[in-house]
């Protein structure tokens, strides 16, 4: 239980920075629990809502939100979220876990290669 609190706190810090707490939350929950990937991603989505709202308010107050870009991103993001959640729910948990792992590896490589 203590580890879950530590993971929640650490992913909250990352979420507040705008990086995405799920990059810490989902792998940690994979290691700490025996839930399937769909359940873990569902937990991440529920976790994301309050942390994103707090981070959004903070970043808006600081003037870090370019409002002209927001509408198209939200519109296409909603369409992508519907498609992605339909695909994820019907997908084998192990395949979904491997796809997520590959995504994290590519994101990590991309960050290391940035100058």
Secondary structure by P-SEA (a helix, b strand, c coil): caaaaaaaaaaaaaaaacccccaaaaaaaaacccccaaaaaaaaaaaaaaaaaaaaaaaaaaccccccccaaaaaaaaaaaaaaaaaaaaccaaaaaaaaaaaaaaaaaaaaacc
